[in-house]
Each structure stands twice: as structure tokens, then as C-alpha cells.
Amino acid sequence: MSPRKSDPRLRVSLIDTAARLLAEEGPQSLSTRRIARESGSSTMAVYTHFSGIGGLIHAMVREGFARLEESLSRVRATDDPVCDLALLGRAFRANATHNEHLYPVMFGGCSISGFSLSEEDRQHGRYTLRHVTECVHRCVALSRFGPADPELVAHRLWISVHGLTTLQLGSYLLTPYDADRCFEDQLIALMVGCGDTPERAERSVTASARRLGPASTKPV
């Protein structure tokens, strides 16, 4: 048995290589030979790990959401759920920034002929939303937010932050309304829109920035 077959590092390397090629050069770059050469592997490795290009693309989607799940899972619950919720938003954005080659594929932005997201792929994405739903529930329970359906509010927040992140990765947000300025304003506005007061929302959002740190992707 080849040692590469059981090496998880090779699997991740193939995923990252293929996603980078897709982002930089488009779908025409996705051949088993090119991916193997760029990753320092063999064409057989692509078939061993993914059964071909189609399986590799599905693996990109699931790897992207696995990394997002890991990042969101690091956000610990505190006695300030609005701060926790803002930190989840920061973790989402930071994860996308550090995995921008995977981000478009995760949400269906893959223009390869014959490929489409499966319902199982989408479930990997929906699963990560439970962190937000649980946090919104705590915000409502502590009267920081008004009475609401936590899952519906979680979807509202998800849609909003995803929209900003997509614009950021597409380099649409420029000074003076760059991504950082828009994101800070967005977080406060979202919390106030859910029922928090502007003063408390601003304090909690500011505190969430300190928990993430200026260059860290590891929230606490």
C-alpha cells in the first residue's frame, strides 16, 4: 500500500492546490495532471482520495465548511452573548479571508460544466449555522434582543455577513468605505436591529474585536 493513500496532509494539499488553481486560472486548469504536478503528487493520488475531479470539487466544499466549523467552534460562550455573536461574525469573515480560494466554491460559485452542489454539500454549510442560532437564543433569553425566532434571526445575520464578505473578497469595498469600516458598522447595526440598544451593542462589538485580535483567526 502506498503511504500517500493514508496521508491526510496529501488530501488537504490536493484540495488547496485545486482550489487555488480554480480561483486563479479558472476551471480549465483543473486537470488531474496539473493538480498532481502543482501539489508534488501523482495523478493516481487524485483518484485514490477523491475518485476524480468531481469528487475533488465536492471535497473542496466540505473542507471549506469544516474549517469554518472549526473556527466557529472556538468561540466560547460568555455572559455577554451579543459580544459572542459579534465574534462569530468576525470568525466567519476571518475564516473566509484566510480561505478565499475555497470560499466561492463553498457557496456554489464553481462554473465547471456538469458540476453542482449536492444537498449533502449544502447541509455541511447549514450545520455551521447552529452556532449562530444558539447564540441568538441566549441574546433573546437575556433580553438583549427582542422576542424573535432565533433561527430566522440567525439566517438574517448569515445572509448579511456573507454579503459583505463576498464584496470584500471581490475587492468592491474601498476607502473610505472599506471592508473593515463597513463591517464594524454592520455588526452594530445588526445588533440594534435585533433589539439591542446602540450603546450596549457598540460596547459588545468593541469587546468582540479585542477577543479576536487584530491579526488572529482564533477567537476565544
PyMOL commands that set and color helices and strands:
alter all, ss='L'
color gray80, all
select helices_A, chain A and resi 3-6+8-25+27-29+32-39+43-50+53-73+81-98+103-106+119-128+130-141+150-169+179-193+198-212
alter helices_A, ss='H'
color red, helices_A
deselect
rebuild
show_as cartoon
